[in-house]
Amino acid sequence: MPSLAPRVERFLTGQAVAYDLISHGRTVSLEQAAQAAEIPVGAMVRAVVLHLDRRMWMAVLPLNHIIDFSALARLLKGRPTPASADELAALFPDCEPGCVPPLGAAYGVDVVCDEAILEPEWVTFEGGSHEALVRVGRDALRRLTSEARYARIARPVESLVQSPECVESEGEPASRCAEAVRDLSPGTELTKRIEAIYELPVMPAHARSLLELRNQPDAGAAELARVVELDPSLAAQVMRYARSPLFGYQGKVDSLQDAISRVLGFDLVMNLALGLAALKPFRNPPDGPLGLRAFWRQATYGASLCQQLLRLMPAGRRPKPGLSYLAALLHNFGYLVIGHLFQPEFFLLNKMVAANPNVPVIRLEKQVLCMGQARELLCWGHAQVGGWLLHSWQLPDEVVVTAREHHSAGYAGPHREYVQLVQLSNYLLGRQGVGDVLAGELPHEALRGLGLDEWQVTAMAETFLAGCEGVDGMVGLEAG
């Protein structure tokens, strides 16, 4: 039975507050918890811990709101920045990682509450566990936050919907748009931005081992199986892939070596394992159109769809299947890098994309990432950032170029067949509401370059996407 964090329980008891404990299946975010417990997001309260001049603050706001950092800065006489994961772990030692109860008084933290938290009759919040929520009445919440400062420090997520002036701006963000976005982003010093840029994530050890094996000309299925088996979760994903209906293998697949030699082949398994190993360390937010769930959905669907597109291409023009899979799996790698190095900006971008589903993501990136003194470091967008890190990791040029150029219409440079394959896949997925590319006409340059017929491609994609439940099970959306 899930329980409250000890300090939360003592605080509620000490305040003589009546509350309900709502158990639910294990979740990794408040949005998922609200869905699991069937609670409106407007009645959920979340806490964001910030620091300003060596002092910790807690901002408490409804789940369907986003902090207005300009308003908060005016109230606190300085612009605060989000606390790190290590700071949160030290501040909330009796809570599960990622759980922040909005009861600053229980943990000796000063609190600022948005006035909107008192609008619902009943409110719900985390109590220190990913398997339970606390529900209290409005009067009880007012008592629990009696020492907090109340002000309008947040805006509804709906306020992120772009005005026509912003949406139609093709070049630099309009000044009014840029100013509005800056209000919602915590300011950090340029030196900290530069330090973050040079704190590049290192390639995971398992991915390095796979790259070393990839460069050995005499390596075979047995050697690859031994390396993959070092990571049980990765081995399980390869086995699920081999047993999926996509490959139609009728016999039993009882070992990794069987999966490699009988079903998938060395090249495809090598690139599949390399891609999954490279992506595994990133722990971005799970929810939203750019969150890990959406990332993995597009990555697995797109990589599998590229394999189907290859079968329609003229034999002499087909890119290598394994490299095509890897390029498709990693083409949006930049989202993970931005989320890893620049969490506040990624959080805001994720919300902006959710609020503006009909605006191209690369246009929203200009508004969110091209801000402030450090704009040169972020304004590249996810495509350039992803290509940059993949290049630093010495991944194949085909993969680096695809990540860097997949939003470049009409790209005709080196390895263009890989770029065109991923572009075509993304447009086909966009027609089904999957991924970050808006529905529209298929890129004719890509169709011509790959020697494909639009009608044939569309028919194949519709058949493929109708059975995508099998793709979900192949690699697993939990792989990230």
Secondary structure as UniProt FT lines:
FT   HELIX           6..14
FT   TURN            15..16
FT   STRAND          20..23
FT   HELIX           30..37
FT   HELIX           41..43
FT   STRAND          44..52
FT   TURN            53..54
FT   STRAND          55..62
FT   TURN            63..64
FT   STRAND          65..67
FT   HELIX           69..76
FT   STRAND          81..82
FT   HELIX           85..91
FT   TURN            93..94
FT   TURN            97..98
FT   HELIX           104..107
FT   STRAND          110..114
FT   HELIX           115..118
FT   STRAND          122..126
FT   TURN            130..131
FT   STRAND          132..137
FT   HELIX           138..144
FT   TURN            145..147
FT   STRAND          149..151
FT   STRAND          154..156
FT   HELIX           157..160
FT   HELIX           164..167
FT   HELIX           175..183
FT   HELIX           190..198
FT   HELIX           205..214
FT   TURN            217..218
FT   HELIX           221..228
FT   TURN            229..230
FT   HELIX           232..242
FT   TURN            245..247
FT   HELIX           256..258
FT   HELIX           259..264
FT   HELIX           266..279
FT   TURN            280..281
FT   TURN            289..290
FT   HELIX           292..312
FT   HELIX           315..317
FT   HELIX           321..330
FT   TURN            331..332
FT   HELIX           333..341
FT   HELIX           343..355
FT   TURN            357..358
FT   HELIX           361..369
FT   TURN            373..374
FT   HELIX           375..378
FT   TURN            379..380
FT   HELIX           382..392
FT   TURN            393..394
FT   HELIX           397..405
FT   TURN            406..407
FT   TURN            409..410
FT   TURN            414..415
FT   HELIX           416..430
FT   TURN            431..433
FT   HELIX           444..450
FT   HELIX           454..466
FT   TURN            467..468
FT   HELIX           469..475
FT   HELIX           477..479
//
